[in-house]
Amino acid sequence: MTLAIVLAGGTTAAGLTTATGEPLADRLADQLRRAGAAEVRFAATLDELAALADAATGPLLITGTDLVAHTAVLRHLATSPVGPTVALVLTDPPVPGRTAVREERGQVVDAGPLGALDGDATGVFGGALRVGVDDLPTLAAAARAAAVGARPVAAPIGPAGDVSPLPAGGRAGHDDSGSAVDRLVAGLAALGTLIFAQRVRLLVAHRVEDGAGLVAAEAAVTAVDEDRAELRLSVKERDDFFSTYFVSTWSPYVVRLAARLRLTPTGVTVISVLFALGAAVLFGVGGRLALVSGAVLLYLGFVLDCVDGQLARYTRHFSAWGGWLDTMADRAKEYLVYAGLGFGVSHAGLGNGWALAIAAMTLQTVRHMTDTWYGALHDEAARRPRTTTGASGGIGDRLNAASTRVQADTGSLSYWLKRTVVFPIGERWALIALTVALFNPLVSLIAVLVWGGLAFAYTGALRTLRARWMWVPVLDTVDATLHRDDGPLARRLPVVRPMGPLTLAVIAALGPAVLLVAAAVGDEPAGLRWAVPVALLVLLAGGLGAGAAHNGPLDWLVPAALRAAEYLFAIAVGVVGGAPGWLIFGYVFVLTVHHYDLTARLEKRQAAPPLHTATLGWEGRSVLLALAAITGVVSIGMATLGAYLLVVFVVSVVLAWFVRPARSARASAAPVGAGGVAPR
């Protein structure tokens, strides 16, 4: 249940009346109710707000009394899926008494008076914010500090929620300027709260100071065509080239139709999976008509892949389950297409299609792991003071500045080249559709591997240089054991600290890589069965870094390196043991599903899946495969282990997304003394 609070104090707009004669604060309260707030309260002071925050059990939606906004702006703020705590950010020019903000990658990384941001302001606070439940204690502390004119710093909060205004890099001190809501958000940012930015596009929001400003803002709000604006806002502001010009130009019409048909975003996701599955089947069948039809289905499936997110934004129907399902479905669809292409190559006698499909899936998964962790690294760097994220100057600093300039030059040739060369999903699906329709599945898979490999080399080199400059130990901020996917064996191995976890993870991948190359080029792969235990021992070197600190500038690459090591070992064992290509593909596919689940949880900082320990860890699974190779039952062992992991994954999903939430809902709804809990 969302509680909304209209916070007065420090603004000349408190006594303004709207064109209908009602006080502006009262209209804001009515808009907050229509935006989804279950209850609206008025707080005259920051101390009153702090008391409300202490008692709140759900998120808070807070506005000042000088905000004139379309109701949809407040609804978007209340339902924003980007994070628990979100602030409205405007592009209006900053004025004295208003809080300026510096935004990076959608996060408010600094907030305060314009002069305190050293000219780095990217916008101004819009006078409204939503605060998640976990951030309510910090909100109360910031409110109490701001009430006495103190600007808090990130320091331990006492039992009473008090914050001492200790000096820290110039961010502490006395500050009683600006309205109460401005001082509140500045204090919240100073305490290190992760605040996401909610930009206003097409819809209207302004902060006013006098009657003339109020009249102008009301006129702008009245002129908004809400449905048209909402439909345009459903499309991402910045997307990739293919999505922007070949999908989003007409997908909003599909969104409107889907909304009228009462389809849910999850329903559209399921339909897009069926389209991709149909394309994969047609690619496997072969023949020009089937290949062209499959390409058309693939394109339409990608359109629906965009539509599900657009429909969620248009209808404001967001859920953690839907976001997780969309992430997992994207990868499942792509790899199903690879499977169809691989089967098509082999079926047509054009070569070893399964080998190409396995290579494409492995390359893309390892790439995605680096993308995920580099994003986490960049977000962590943005939240830290610039003086601690790396030395000024140097190639990393220049690359960072160049990247920022290119990203700011929206629509330029350099902007689109930068977004296209990294081979995003829209470009991958377009390349597959075109090459398979014009040529055949073999050309399609080779094209995916070549462009994907070049993109991996390009992004890897640039990100490595930039990461060395930023020097942020992002793995130290999460459960490294979980995201390394270590099992019980790795956790019990001795720690070799001098070499570092990344060096050990790279060494772990080299042994399986050498075995795979030897098995692929040799005439008798089965004769290399003796080398499997050797490759396993090299692989287990990655476990020697499990207990070490992951605080090096490149240790964000450790999860991707361990994924590559496990996949290469599984593929090598399959080749040595004579397992069919489809079985090796299926086993690695199950591994990727498990690992994508972990990365999806990383983005939301969620705990481990319910049955994570039952997955045995990368080293435990590899040991079992090695035993299967030594005993000569690789196909049976790989099929059995893959089926076991798939069952564990499915049961874990059911527990995490259905059983446990249902139990929690029943427990919260049960009266005191019921449900087996004895009253005291």
C-alpha positions as CSV (number, residue, x, y, z in Angstrom):
1,M,0.0,0.0,0.0
2,T,1.5,3.3,-1.1
3,L,1.1,6.3,1.2
4,A,1.4,9.8,-0.4
5,I,2.6,12.8,1.5
6,V,2.3,16.4,0.4
7,L,5.2,18.2,2.1
8,A,4.9,22.0,2.7
9,G,7.6,24.3,3.8
10,G,10.1,26.7,2.2
11,T,8.0,27.5,-0.9
12,T,6.0,30.5,-2.0
13,A,3.6,28.3,-3.9
14,A,1.8,26.9,-0.8
15,G,-1.0,29.5,-1.0
16,L,-1.6,29.3,-4.7
17,T,-5.0,28.4,-6.1
18,T,-5.7,26.7,-9.4
19,A,-7.9,27.8,-12.2
20,T,-10.8,25.9,-10.6
21,G,-10.3,27.8,-7.3
22,E,-9.0,24.9,-5.2
23,P,-5.6,25.1,-3.4
24,L,-2.7,23.7,-5.4
25,A,-1.9,21.4,-2.5
26,D,-5.4,19.9,-2.5
27,R,-5.3,19.3,-6.2
28,L,-1.9,17.5,-5.8
29,A,-3.5,15.3,-3.1
30,D,-6.3,14.4,-5.5
31,Q,-3.9,13.6,-8.3
32,L,-1.8,11.4,-6.0
33,R,-4.9,9.4,-5.2
34,R,-5.6,9.0,-8.9
35,A,-2.0,8.0,-9.4
36,G,-2.5,5.0,-7.2
37,A,-1.9,6.2,-3.6
38,A,-4.1,4.4,-1.1
39,E,-3.9,7.3,1.4
40,V,-2.7,11.0,1.2
41,R,-1.4,12.8,4.2
42,F,-0.2,16.4,4.6
43,A,3.1,17.1,6.5
44,A,3.8,20.7,7.6
45,T,7.4,19.9,8.6
46,L,10.2,17.5,7.9
47,D,9.9,16.2,11.4
48,E,6.3,15.2,10.7
49,L,7.4,13.5,7.5
50,A,10.1,11.6,9.5
51,A,7.5,10.3,11.9
52,L,5.3,9.1,9.0
53,A,8.3,7.4,7.5
54,D,9.0,5.6,10.8
55,A,5.5,4.3,10.9
56,A,5.1,3.4,7.2
57,T,5.0,-0.2,6.0
58,G,4.9,0.5,2.3
59,P,6.5,2.8,-0.2
60,L,6.1,6.6,0.2
61,L,5.2,9.0,-2.6
62,I,6.3,12.5,-1.6
63,T,5.7,15.8,-3.3
64,G,6.2,19.5,-2.5
65,T,3.4,22.0,-2.8
66,D,4.7,23.8,-5.9
67,L,4.4,21.0,-8.4
68,V,2.1,21.4,-11.4
69,A,2.1,18.1,-13.3
70,H,0.0,15.9,-15.5
71,T,-1.5,13.1,-13.3
72,A,0.2,10.6,-15.6
73,V,3.6,11.9,-14.5
74,L,2.8,11.0,-10.9
75,R,1.4,7.7,-12.0
76,H,4.6,6.9,-13.8
77,L,6.6,7.9,-10.7
78,A,4.4,5.7,-8.5
79,T,4.7,2.6,-10.8
80,S,8.2,3.1,-12.1
81,P,9.9,-0.3,-12.4
82,V,13.5,0.9,-12.5
83,G,14.1,0.7,-8.7
84,P,12.5,1.2,-5.3
85,T,13.5,4.8,-4.9
86,V,12.9,7.2,-7.8
87,A,13.0,11.0,-8.1
88,L,11.4,13.2,-10.7
89,V,14.0,15.0,-12.7
90,L,13.3,18.0,-14.9
91,T,15.3,19.8,-17.6
92,D,14.2,23.2,-16.4
93,P,17.1,25.6,-15.8
94,P,18.2,25.5,-12.1
95,V,17.2,28.4,-9.9
96,P,18.3,29.4,-6.4
97,G,16.7,27.3,-3.7
98,R,16.1,24.3,-6.0
99,T,18.1,21.1,-5.9
100,A,20.2,20.4,-8.9
101,V,21.1,16.8,-9.7
102,R,23.8,14.9,-11.6
103,E,22.6,11.9,-13.3
104,E,24.5,8.9,-14.8
105,R,23.1,5.8,-16.3
106,G,19.7,6.7,-15.0
107,Q,20.8,7.2,-11.4
108,V,20.9,10.4,-9.4
109,V,24.5,10.2,-8.2
110,D,24.7,13.7,-6.6
111,A,22.2,16.2,-5.6
112,G,22.4,19.6,-3.9
113,P,22.7,23.4,-4.6
114,L,23.9,24.1,-8.2
115,G,27.2,25.5,-7.0
116,A,28.0,22.3,-5.0
117,L,27.9,20.2,-8.2
118,D,30.9,22.0,-9.8
119,G,29.0,22.6,-13.0
120,D,28.2,18.9,-13.5
121,A,24.4,19.3,-13.1
122,T,22.4,17.4,-15.7
123,G,18.9,18.5,-14.4
124,V,16.9,19.7,-11.5
125,F,14.9,17.9,-9.0
126,G,11.2,17.9,-10.0
127,G,9.7,18.2,-6.5
128,A,8.4,14.6,-6.2
129,L,9.9,11.2,-5.3
130,R,9.0,7.7,-4.4
131,V,10.9,6.0,-1.6
132,G,11.0,2.2,-1.3
133,V,10.4,0.4,1.9
134,D,14.0,-0.5,2.5
135,D,15.0,3.1,2.2
136,L,12.5,4.5,4.7
137,P,14.9,4.5,7.7
138,T,17.4,6.5,5.6
139,L,14.6,8.8,4.5
140,A,13.6,9.5,8.2
141,A,17.3,10.2,9.0
142,A,17.6,12.6,6.1
143,A,14.4,14.4,7.0
144,R,15.5,14.9,10.6
145,A,18.9,16.2,9.6
146,A,17.4,18.5,7.0
147,A,14.9,19.8,9.6
148,V,17.7,21.2,11.7
149,G,19.6,22.5,8.6
150,A,22.2,19.7,8.6
151,R,23.3,18.1,5.4
152,P,23.9,14.4,6.3
153,V,26.8,12.3,5.1
154,A,27.0,8.5,4.6
155,A,27.7,7.4,8.1
156,P,26.2,4.8,10.5
157,I,22.7,5.7,11.5
158,G,22.0,5.5,15.2
159,P,19.1,3.7,16.8
160,A,17.0,6.9,16.7
161,G,17.7,7.5,13.1
162,D,19.9,10.6,13.9
163,V,22.7,11.6,11.5
164,S,25.6,13.6,12.6
165,P,26.5,16.4,10.2
166,L,30.2,15.4,10.0
167,P,32.3,17.1,7.3
168,A,33.0,14.8,4.4
169,G,34.3,16.1,1.1
170,G,32.4,19.3,1.4
171,R,29.0,17.5,1.4
172,A,28.3,18.1,5.1
173,G,27.5,21.3,6.9
174,H,24.6,23.7,7.5
175,D,22.0,24.0,4.8
176,D,18.6,25.4,5.4
177,S,18.1,26.9,1.9
178,G,15.4,25.7,-0.5
179,S,12.1,24.1,0.1
180,A,11.7,21.1,2.5
181,V,11.4,18.6,-0.3
182,D,14.5,19.9,-2.0
183,R,16.5,19.6,1.2
184,L,15.0,16.2,1.7
185,V,16.2,14.7,-1.6
186,A,19.6,16.3,-1.2
187,G,20.0,14.7,2.2
188,L,18.8,11.3,0.9
189,A,21.4,11.4,-1.9
190,A,24.1,12.5,0.5
191,L,23.4,9.4,2.6
192,G,24.3,7.2,-0.4
193,T,20.8,6.1,-1.2
194,L,20.4,4.6,-4.7
195,I,18.0,7.0,-6.4
196,F,16.9,6.4,-9.9
197,A,15.9,9.3,-12.2
198,Q,12.4,9.6,-13.7
199,R,12.6,12.0,-16.7
200,V,9.5,13.8,-18.0
201,R,9.0,13.3,-21.7
202,L,6.0,14.5,-23.7
203,L,3.9,14.8,-20.5
204,V,4.3,18.0,-18.5
205,A,5.6,18.8,-15.1
206,H,6.8,22.2,-13.7
207,R,7.5,23.7,-10.4
208,V,6.0,27.1,-9.9
209,E,6.6,30.1,-7.7
210,D,3.8,32.5,-8.5
211,G,0.4,32.9,-10.1
212,A,1.8,33.6,-13.6
213,G,3.9,30.5,-13.5
214,L,0.9,28.5,-12.3
215,V,-1.3,29.7,-15.2
216,A,1.4,28.8,-17.8
217,A,2.0,25.4,-16.3
218,E,-1.7,24.6,-16.2
219,A,-2.1,25.5,-19.8
220,A,0.8,23.2,-20.8
221,V,-0.8,20.4,-18.8
222,T,-4.2,20.9,-20.5
223,A,-2.6,20.8,-23.9
224,V,-1.3,17.2,-23.4
225,D,-2.9,14.5,-25.5
226,E,-2.5,11.8,-22.8
227,D,-3.2,8.6,-24.9
228,R,-0.9,9.8,-27.7
229,A,1.8,10.7,-25.3
230,E,1.5,7.4,-23.4
231,L,1.8,5.5,-26.6
232,R,4.9,7.3,-27.7
233,L,6.4,7.0,-24.2
234,S,5.9,3.2,-24.4
235,V,8.8,3.2,-26.9
236,K,12.3,3.4,-25.3
237,E,13.8,6.8,-25.6
238,R,17.1,5.3,-26.7
239,D,17.1,2.0,-28.6
240,D,19.3,0.3,-31.1
241,F,19.3,1.2,-34.8
242,F,17.2,-1.7,-36.1
243,S,14.7,-1.4,-33.3
244,T,14.4,2.3,-33.7
245,Y,13.8,2.4,-37.5
246,F,12.4,-1.0,-38.3
247,V,10.3,-1.9,-35.3
248,S,9.4,1.1,-33.2
249,T,8.0,3.1,-36.2
250,W,5.0,0.8,-36.2
251,S,5.0,-1.3,-33.1
252,P,2.9,1.3,-31.1
253,Y,0.0,0.4,-33.3
254,V,0.4,-3.3,-32.2
255,V,0.6,-2.1,-28.6
256,R,-2.7,-0.3,-28.9
257,L,-4.3,-3.3,-30.4
258,A,-2.9,-5.6,-27.8
259,A,-4.2,-3.3,-25.1
260,R,-7.7,-3.3,-26.6
261,L,-7.6,-7.1,-26.8
262,R,-6.7,-7.1,-23.1
263,L,-3.5,-9.0,-23.7
264,T,-0.9,-8.8,-20.9
265,P,2.8,-8.2,-21.4
266,T,3.4,-11.8,-20.2
267,G,0.9,-13.1,-22.8
268,V,2.8,-11.2,-25.6
269,T,6.1,-12.6,-24.4
270,V,4.6,-16.2,-24.7
271,I,3.4,-15.4,-28.2
272,S,6.8,-14.1,-29.2
273,V,8.4,-17.3,-28.0
274,L,6.0,-19.3,-30.2
275,F,7.0,-17.2,-33.2
276,A,10.7,-17.8,-32.5
277,L,10.0,-21.5,-32.1
278,G,8.1,-21.6,-35.4
279,A,11.1,-19.8,-37.1
280,A,13.5,-22.3,-35.6
281,V,11.4,-25.2,-36.9
282,L,11.3,-23.7,-40.4
283,F,15.1,-23.1,-40.4
284,G,15.6,-26.8,-39.5
285,V,13.2,-27.9,-42.3
286,G,15.1,-26.1,-45.0
287,G,14.0,-25.1,-48.5
288,R,13.7,-21.6,-49.8
289,L,10.1,-21.1,-48.9
290,A,10.6,-22.4,-45.3
291,L,13.7,-20.3,-44.8
292,V,12.0,-17.1,-46.0
293,S,8.9,-17.9,-43.9
294,G,11.1,-18.5,-40.9
295,A,12.9,-15.2,-41.5
296,V,9.5,-13.4,-41.5
297,L,8.4,-15.2,-38.3
298,L,11.7,-14.3,-36.7
299,Y,11.2,-10.6,-37.5
300,L,7.6,-10.6,-36.2
301,G,8.8,-12.4,-33.1
302,F,11.3,-9.7,-32.5
303,V,8.6,-7.1,-33.0
304,L,6.5,-8.8,-30.3
305,D,9.6,-9.0,-28.1
306,C,9.6,-5.2,-28.2
307,V,5.9,-4.9,-27.9
308,D,5.7,-6.8,-24.5
309,G,7.9,-4.1,-22.9
310,Q,6.0,-1.3,-24.7
311,L,2.7,-2.7,-23.6
312,A,3.9,-2.9,-20.0
313,R,4.9,0.8,-20.1
314,Y,1.7,1.8,-21.9
315,T,-0.6,0.0,-19.4
316,R,1.7,0.5,-16.4
317,H,1.5,-3.2,-15.7
318,F,4.9,-4.1,-14.2
319,S,5.8,-7.1,-12.1
320,A,9.1,-8.7,-11.0
321,W,7.9,-12.0,-12.5
322,G,7.2,-10.4,-15.9
323,G,10.6,-8.7,-15.9
324,W,12.3,-12.0,-15.0
325,L,10.3,-13.9,-17.6
326,D,11.1,-11.4,-20.3
327,T,14.8,-11.7,-19.6
328,M,14.8,-15.5,-19.7
329,A,12.5,-15.7,-22.7
330,D,14.8,-13.4,-24.7
331,R,17.7,-15.8,-24.3
332,A,15.6,-18.9,-24.8
333,K,14.2,-17.6,-28.1
334,E,17.6,-16.7,-29.4
335,Y,19.1,-20.1,-28.5
336,L,16.1,-22.0,-29.9
337,V,16.8,-20.2,-33.2
338,Y,20.5,-21.2,-33.0
339,A,19.3,-24.8,-32.5
340,G,17.1,-24.6,-35.6
341,L,19.9,-23.1,-37.7
342,G,22.3,-25.8,-36.4
343,F,19.9,-28.6,-37.2
344,G,19.2,-27.0,-40.6
345,V,22.9,-27.0,-41.5
346,S,23.4,-30.6,-40.5
347,H,20.1,-31.7,-42.2
348,A,21.1,-30.1,-45.5
349,G,24.6,-31.6,-45.4
350,L,26.4,-28.3,-45.2
351,G,28.6,-29.2,-42.3
352,N,28.6,-29.6,-38.5
353,G,25.8,-27.3,-37.7
354,W,25.5,-28.3,-34.1
355,A,29.2,-27.2,-33.5
356,L,28.4,-23.8,-35.0
357,A,25.2,-23.5,-32.9
358,I,27.1,-24.4,-29.7
359,A,29.8,-21.9,-30.5
360,A,27.3,-19.1,-31.2
361,M,25.4,-19.9,-27.9
362,T,28.6,-20.1,-25.9
363,L,30.0,-16.9,-27.3
364,Q,26.8,-14.9,-26.8
365,T,26.4,-16.1,-23.2
366,V,29.9,-15.2,-22.2
367,R,29.4,-11.8,-23.9
368,H,26.2,-11.3,-22.0
369,M,28.0,-12.1,-18.7
370,T,30.6,-9.5,-19.4
371,D,27.9,-7.0,-20.4
372,T,26.0,-7.6,-17.2
373,W,29.0,-7.2,-14.9
374,Y,30.4,-4.2,-16.8
375,G,27.0,-2.6,-16.3
376,A,27.2,-3.4,-12.6
377,L,30.7,-2.0,-12.5
378,H,29.7,1.2,-14.2
379,D,26.7,1.7,-11.9
380,E,28.9,1.2,-8.9
381,A,31.5,3.7,-10.2
382,A,28.8,6.3,-10.9
383,R,27.6,6.1,-7.3
384,R,31.1,6.7,-5.9
385,P,32.9,10.1,-5.6
386,R,34.9,10.7,-8.7
387,T,38.1,11.1,-6.8
388,T,38.0,7.5,-5.8
389,T,37.1,5.9,-9.1
390,G,40.4,6.4,-10.8
391,A,43.1,8.9,-11.5
392,S,42.4,11.7,-13.9
393,G,44.0,11.6,-17.3
394,G,45.2,8.5,-19.1
395,I,43.7,6.5,-21.8
396,G,40.8,5.2,-19.6
397,D,39.8,8.8,-18.8
398,R,39.9,9.8,-22.4
399,L,37.9,6.8,-23.5
400,N,35.3,7.6,-20.9
401,A,35.1,11.2,-22.0
402,A,34.8,10.2,-25.7
403,S,32.1,7.7,-24.9
404,T,30.1,10.3,-23.0
405,R,30.4,12.7,-26.0
406,V,29.2,10.1,-28.5
407,Q,26.3,9.1,-26.3
408,A,25.2,12.7,-25.9
409,D,25.3,13.2,-29.7
410,T,22.0,11.3,-30.3
411,G,21.3,10.5,-33.9
412,S,24.7,11.2,-35.2
413,L,26.6,8.7,-37.4
414,S,29.1,8.1,-34.6
415,Y,26.3,7.5,-32.1
416,W,24.6,4.8,-34.3
417,L,27.9,3.2,-35.2
418,K,28.7,2.9,-31.5
419,R,25.4,1.3,-30.8
420,T,25.5,-1.0,-33.8
421,V,29.0,-2.3,-33.7
422,V,28.4,-4.0,-30.3
423,F,25.9,-6.3,-32.1
424,P,22.8,-5.8,-30.0
425,I,19.8,-8.2,-30.1
426,G,17.9,-6.3,-32.8
427,E,20.9,-6.4,-35.1
428,R,21.5,-10.1,-34.4
429,W,17.9,-11.0,-35.3
430,A,18.0,-8.8,-38.4
431,L,21.3,-10.4,-39.5
432,I,19.9,-13.9,-39.0
433,A,16.7,-13.2,-40.8
434,L,18.4,-11.6,-43.8
435,T,21.2,-14.1,-44.2
436,V,19.0,-17.1,-43.8
437,A,16.4,-15.8,-46.3
438,L,19.0,-14.8,-48.9
439,F,21.5,-17.6,-48.4
440,N,21.2,-20.5,-45.9
441,P,21.6,-21.4,-42.2
442,L,25.3,-22.0,-42.6
443,V,26.0,-18.5,-43.8
444,S,23.7,-17.2,-41.0
445,L,25.6,-19.0,-38.2
446,I,29.0,-18.0,-39.6
447,A,27.8,-14.3,-39.8
448,V,26.7,-14.4,-36.2
449,L,30.0,-15.9,-35.1
450,V,32.1,-13.4,-37.0
451,W,30.2,-10.3,-36.0
452,G,29.8,-11.5,-32.5
453,G,33.5,-12.3,-32.1
454,L,34.5,-8.9,-33.5
455,A,32.0,-7.2,-31.2
456,F,33.3,-9.1,-28.2
457,A,36.9,-8.2,-29.0
458,Y,36.0,-4.5,-29.5
459,T,33.9,-4.1,-26.3
460,G,36.3,-6.3,-24.3
461,A,39.3,-4.2,-25.1
462,L,37.7,-0.8,-24.5
463,R,35.9,-1.9,-21.3
464,T,39.1,-3.4,-19.9
465,L,40.9,0.0,-20.4
466,R,38.0,1.9,-18.9
467,A,37.7,-0.5,-16.0
468,R,41.4,-0.2,-15.1
469,W,40.8,3.6,-14.9
470,M,37.6,3.3,-12.8
471,W,39.1,0.6,-10.4
472,V,35.9,-0.3,-8.8
473,P,35.7,-3.7,-7.0
474,V,32.1,-4.4,-7.9
475,L,32.2,-8.1,-6.9
476,D,33.0,-7.0,-3.3
477,T,29.5,-5.4,-3.2
478,V,27.6,-8.6,-3.9
479,D,27.6,-12.3,-2.8
480,A,30.6,-13.3,-4.9
481,T,30.2,-17.0,-4.1
482,L,26.7,-16.9,-5.5
483,H,27.6,-15.1,-8.7
484,R,30.7,-17.1,-9.3
485,D,28.4,-20.1,-9.0
486,D,30.7,-21.9,-6.6
487,G,29.7,-25.3,-5.2
488,P,30.8,-27.0,-2.0
489,L,34.1,-28.2,-3.5
490,A,35.3,-24.8,-4.6
491,R,34.4,-23.3,-1.2
492,R,36.6,-26.0,0.5
493,L,39.7,-25.6,-1.8
494,P,42.7,-23.7,-0.4
495,V,43.0,-20.0,-1.4
496,V,45.8,-18.9,-3.6
497,R,45.8,-15.1,-3.1
498,P,49.0,-14.0,-4.9
499,M,47.7,-14.9,-8.4
500,G,44.3,-13.3,-8.0
501,P,40.8,-14.8,-8.8
502,L,40.8,-13.6,-12.4
503,T,44.1,-15.1,-13.3
504,L,43.0,-18.4,-11.8
505,A,39.7,-18.3,-13.7
506,V,41.5,-17.7,-17.0
507,I,43.9,-20.6,-16.2
508,A,40.8,-22.7,-15.5
509,A,39.5,-22.0,-19.0
510,L,42.8,-22.8,-20.7
511,G,42.8,-26.5,-19.9
512,P,39.4,-27.3,-21.3
513,A,40.1,-25.0,-24.3
514,V,43.3,-27.0,-25.2
515,L,41.4,-30.3,-24.7
516,L,38.6,-29.1,-27.0
517,V,40.9,-28.0,-29.7
518,A,42.8,-31.3,-29.6
519,A,39.6,-33.3,-29.8
520,A,38.2,-31.1,-32.6
521,V,41.3,-31.4,-34.9
522,G,42.3,-35.0,-34.0
523,D,41.2,-38.1,-35.8
524,E,40.3,-40.1,-32.7
525,P,38.7,-37.8,-30.0
526,A,38.0,-40.9,-27.9
527,G,41.7,-41.5,-27.5
528,L,41.9,-38.3,-25.4
529,R,39.9,-39.8,-22.6
530,W,43.1,-39.8,-20.5
531,A,43.4,-36.0,-20.9
532,V,40.0,-35.3,-19.3
533,P,41.2,-35.7,-15.7
534,V,44.2,-33.4,-16.6
535,A,41.8,-30.8,-18.0
536,L,39.6,-31.2,-14.9
537,L,42.6,-30.4,-12.6
538,V,43.4,-27.3,-14.6
539,L,39.7,-26.3,-14.5
540,L,39.6,-26.7,-10.7
541,A,42.4,-24.0,-10.5
542,G,39.5,-21.5,-10.8
543,G,38.3,-22.7,-7.4
544,L,41.5,-21.7,-5.7
545,G,40.4,-18.1,-6.0
546,A,37.0,-18.6,-4.5
547,G,37.9,-17.3,-1.0
548,A,40.1,-14.4,-2.2
549,A,39.1,-10.8,-2.3
550,H,37.7,-9.9,-5.7
551,N,38.8,-6.3,-5.5
552,G,41.0,-6.0,-8.6
553,P,40.1,-3.6,-11.4
554,L,39.3,-6.5,-13.7
555,D,37.8,-8.9,-11.3
556,W,34.4,-8.1,-12.7
557,L,35.4,-10.5,-15.5
558,V,35.7,-13.5,-13.1
559,P,32.0,-14.8,-13.6
560,A,32.3,-14.6,-17.4
561,A,35.7,-16.5,-17.3
562,L,34.2,-19.2,-15.1
563,R,31.2,-19.5,-17.4
564,A,33.6,-19.9,-20.4
565,A,35.6,-22.5,-18.4
566,E,32.7,-24.7,-17.5
567,Y,31.1,-24.5,-21.0
568,L,34.4,-25.3,-22.7
569,F,34.9,-28.3,-20.4
570,A,31.4,-29.6,-21.0
571,I,31.8,-29.3,-24.8
572,A,35.2,-30.9,-24.7
573,V,34.0,-33.9,-22.6
574,G,31.1,-34.3,-25.0
575,V,33.3,-34.4,-28.0
576,V,35.8,-36.8,-26.4
577,G,33.0,-39.0,-25.3
578,G,31.2,-39.0,-28.6
579,A,28.0,-37.4,-27.4
580,P,25.7,-36.2,-30.2
581,G,25.8,-32.5,-31.0
582,W,22.2,-31.9,-30.1
583,L,22.8,-33.4,-26.6
584,I,25.9,-31.1,-26.0
585,F,23.9,-28.1,-27.2
586,G,21.0,-29.1,-24.9
587,Y,23.2,-29.5,-21.9
588,V,25.0,-26.2,-22.4
589,F,21.6,-24.6,-23.0
590,V,20.4,-25.7,-19.5
591,L,23.6,-24.3,-18.0
592,T,23.0,-20.9,-19.7
593,V,19.4,-20.8,-18.4
594,H,20.8,-21.4,-14.8
595,H,23.4,-18.6,-15.3
596,Y,21.0,-16.1,-16.8
597,D,18.8,-16.6,-13.7
598,L,21.7,-15.5,-11.6
599,T,22.4,-12.4,-13.7
600,A,18.7,-11.5,-13.6
601,R,18.8,-11.7,-9.9
602,L,22.0,-9.5,-9.9
603,E,20.1,-6.6,-11.5
604,K,17.5,-6.7,-8.7
605,R,20.1,-7.6,-6.0
606,Q,17.9,-10.6,-5.1
607,A,19.0,-13.5,-3.0
608,A,20.0,-16.9,-4.3
609,P,17.4,-19.1,-6.0
610,P,15.6,-21.5,-3.5
611,L,17.5,-24.6,-4.7
612,H,20.8,-23.0,-5.7
613,T,22.8,-25.4,-3.6
614,A,21.3,-28.4,-5.4
615,T,22.9,-27.2,-8.7
616,L,26.3,-28.4,-7.3
617,G,28.3,-25.5,-8.5
618,W,30.4,-25.2,-11.7
619,E,33.1,-27.4,-10.3
620,G,30.7,-30.1,-9.0
621,R,29.0,-30.4,-12.3
622,S,32.3,-30.6,-14.1
623,V,33.6,-33.4,-11.8
624,L,30.5,-35.5,-12.5
625,L,31.0,-35.0,-16.3
626,A,34.6,-36.0,-15.9
627,L,33.6,-39.2,-14.1
628,A,31.2,-40.0,-16.9
629,A,34.0,-39.6,-19.4
630,I,36.4,-41.8,-17.5
631,T,33.7,-44.5,-17.2
632,G,32.7,-44.2,-20.9
633,V,29.1,-43.1,-20.3
634,V,29.3,-39.4,-21.4
635,S,26.0,-39.3,-23.3
636,I,24.1,-41.0,-20.4
637,G,25.9,-38.8,-17.8
638,M,25.3,-35.6,-19.7
639,A,21.7,-36.4,-20.4
640,T,21.0,-37.4,-16.8
641,L,22.8,-34.3,-15.3
642,G,21.2,-32.0,-17.8
643,A,17.7,-33.4,-17.0
644,Y,18.4,-33.1,-13.3
645,L,19.5,-29.5,-13.6
646,L,16.5,-28.6,-15.6
647,V,14.1,-30.1,-13.0
648,V,15.9,-28.3,-10.3
649,F,15.6,-25.0,-12.2
650,V,11.9,-25.5,-12.9
651,V,11.1,-26.4,-9.3
652,S,13.2,-23.4,-8.1
653,V,11.3,-21.1,-10.3
654,V,8.0,-22.4,-9.0
655,L,9.1,-22.0,-5.4
656,A,10.6,-18.5,-5.9
657,W,7.8,-16.9,-8.0
658,F,4.6,-18.8,-6.9
659,V,4.9,-20.9,-3.7
660,R,6.9,-18.6,-1.5
661,P,4.9,-15.4,-2.4
662,A,1.7,-17.2,-1.8
663,R,2.8,-18.4,1.6
664,S,4.0,-14.8,2.5
665,A,0.6,-13.4,1.4
666,R,-1.3,-15.9,3.5
667,A,1.0,-15.3,6.5
668,S,0.5,-11.5,6.2
669,A,-3.3,-11.9,5.8
670,A,-3.6,-14.2,8.8
671,P,-5.0,-12.6,12.0
672,V,-2.9,-12.5,15.1
673,G,-2.8,-15.8,16.8
674,A,-3.9,-17.7,13.6
675,G,-1.9,-19.8,11.3
676,G,-0.3,-21.9,13.9
677,V,1.2,-18.9,15.8
678,A,0.3,-19.0,19.4
679,P,-0.6,-15.6,20.9
680,R,1.5,-14.5,23.8
